[in-house]
Amino acid sequence: MLSVSEILKHSVAEVLQSRQLTLSLLKQYSVLFLNGAAPRGCSASIKKYYSQLQRLHAKQKDIIMNKTNEFKRLVFTQGMHYSNANLSDEKAIEFLDKKILKPEDFKKLPEGWTKRKHPDVIDAHDTSQDPTPQKQTPKKRKGTSKK
């Protein structure tokens, strides 16, 4: 399988004419955008996939290659599919903070993300740190006496 940069060295017409280039493009697109699902194989779709791969900036490629999170599933949000292959740490942290994703959605959480406590969340009362409760003696009532 050829890398994205090797595929993009060729024109879209060359990719459509070469079986190896076409299959490599489909495989790369599948990994980056579809979490391994099968993309369409028609020429119109291949042209669209080629242009989408062209739009991936070098910075985005570097971010994706150096990410630390391991995402478990495929999610569609903000007009794009996100999978383990294309979810950067920055986006993962943003989605965790906005509660679009949960920590359970990850095999490994991104570096730099910590659980933040929100003022509307009240921690459960922990009795393990309470001092031993003291017995209270009942108060005597006025006006009642035993004879």
Phi, psi and omega per residue, in radians:
M1 nan 2.305 3.134
L2 -1.454 2.662 3.092
S3 -1.345 2.912 -3.137
V4 -1.051 -0.777 -3.118
S5 -1.122 -0.611 3.082
E6 -1.185 -0.652 3.103
I7 -1.159 -0.757 -3.067
L8 -1.264 -0.145 3.038
K9 -1.218 -0.326 -3.120
H10 -1.805 2.718 3.080
S11 -1.324 2.877 3.135
V12 -1.128 -0.566 3.096
A13 -1.125 -0.711 3.110
E14 -1.156 -0.661 3.117
V15 -1.108 -0.744 3.138
L16 -1.161 -0.520 -3.122
Q17 -1.445 -0.430 -3.085
S18 -1.736 2.181 3.117
R19 -1.093 -0.765 -3.113
Q20 -1.117 -0.754 3.126
L21 -1.149 -0.722 3.141
T22 -1.105 -0.824 -3.140
L23 -1.136 -0.664 3.101
S24 -1.139 -0.728 3.112
L25 -1.088 -0.792 3.136
L26 -1.097 -0.697 3.135
K27 -1.153 -0.819 3.133
Q28 -1.087 -0.761 3.135
Y29 -1.095 -0.725 3.127
S30 -1.037 -0.784 -3.120
V31 -1.186 -0.767 -3.041
L32 -1.345 -0.602 -3.000
F33 -2.067 -0.343 -3.013
L34 -2.117 0.184 3.129
N35 0.954 0.662 3.086
G36 1.566 -0.066 3.119
A37 -1.252 2.775 -3.090
A38 -1.349 2.171 3.051
P39 -1.427 2.926 3.075
R40 -1.244 2.630 -3.076
G41 -1.916 0.135 -3.135
C42 -1.294 2.800 -3.058
S43 -1.129 -0.614 3.116
A44 -1.119 -0.727 3.123
S45 -1.184 -0.709 3.140
I46 -1.089 -0.698 3.086
K47 -1.088 -0.736 3.118
K48 -1.119 -0.779 3.133
Y49 -1.087 -0.709 3.128
Y50 -1.054 -0.809 -3.137
S51 -1.161 -0.609 3.097
Q52 -1.165 -0.692 3.087
L53 -1.144 -0.607 3.095
Q54 -1.127 -0.617 -3.099
R55 -1.286 -0.279 3.067
L56 -1.145 2.066 -3.128
H57 -1.372 2.738 3.109
A58 -1.010 -0.645 3.134
K59 -1.090 -0.768 3.121
Q60 -1.095 -0.705 3.116
K61 -1.082 -0.745 3.130
D62 -1.121 -0.740 3.141
I63 -1.073 -0.780 -3.114
I64 -1.168 -0.681 -3.123
M65 -1.215 -0.469 -3.079
N66 -1.811 0.232 -3.091
K67 -1.228 2.741 -3.119
T68 -1.947 -0.245 -3.099
N69 -1.419 2.714 3.006
E70 -2.200 1.867 -3.068
F71 -1.581 2.433 -3.039
K72 -1.521 -0.453 -2.921
R73 -2.415 -3.056 3.090
L74 -1.876 2.327 3.137
V75 -2.353 2.480 3.079
F76 -1.919 2.037 3.122
T77 -2.662 2.617 3.131
Q78 0.917 0.664 3.059
G79 1.320 0.278 -3.128
M80 -2.565 2.612 3.024
H81 -1.481 2.345 3.074
Y82 -2.086 2.354 3.102
S83 -2.397 -3.086 3.102
N84 -1.041 -0.539 -3.074
A85 -1.273 -0.516 -3.049
N86 -2.192 0.189 3.122
L87 -1.606 1.859 3.136
S88 -1.309 2.842 3.105
D89 -1.057 -0.696 -3.120
E90 -1.062 -0.826 3.114
K91 -1.164 -0.680 3.133
A92 -1.063 -0.771 3.126
I93 -1.123 -0.740 3.114
E94 -1.060 -0.794 -3.140
F95 -1.187 -0.601 3.080
L96 -1.176 -0.742 3.134
D97 -1.136 -0.645 -3.137
K98 -1.468 -0.010 3.138
K99 1.092 0.477 2.989
I100 -1.304 -0.662 3.073
L101 -2.027 2.755 3.111
K102 -2.020 2.742 3.083
P103 -0.989 -0.481 -3.140
E104 -1.204 -0.278 -3.141
D105 -1.354 -0.084 -3.057
F106 -2.030 2.488 2.937
K107 -1.350 -0.656 3.111
K108 -2.436 2.169 -3.132
L109 -1.250 2.646 3.131
P110 -1.189 2.558 3.077
E111 -1.137 2.481 3.119
G112 1.666 -0.153 3.107
W113 -1.743 2.279 3.053
T114 -2.260 2.671 3.078
K115 -1.160 2.229 3.127
R116 -1.788 2.417 3.096
K117 -1.555 2.283 3.134
H118 -1.798 2.559 -3.091
P119 -1.105 -0.405 -3.121
D120 -1.444 -0.076 3.113
V121 -1.769 2.161 3.140
I122 -1.810 2.216 3.133
D123 -1.182 2.557 3.068
A124 -1.142 2.512 -3.115
H125 -1.217 2.151 -3.102
D126 -1.686 2.014 -3.088
T127 -1.488 -0.162 -3.101
S128 -1.224 -0.352 -3.117
Q129 -1.794 -0.030 -3.135
D130 -1.282 2.495 3.024
P131 -1.202 2.860 -3.129
T132 -1.115 2.313 -3.101
P133 -1.198 2.480 -3.135
Q134 -1.692 2.517 3.128
K135 -1.251 2.422 3.070
Q136 -1.780 2.333 3.114
T137 -1.510 2.448 -3.139
P138 -1.164 2.476 3.139
K139 -1.381 2.540 3.098
K140 -1.451 2.435 3.131
R141 -1.563 2.515 3.114
K142 -1.382 2.523 3.058
G143 1.521 -0.065 3.096
T144 -1.995 2.156 3.110
S145 -2.469 2.712 3.140
K146 -1.666 2.394 3.113
K147 -2.065 nan nan
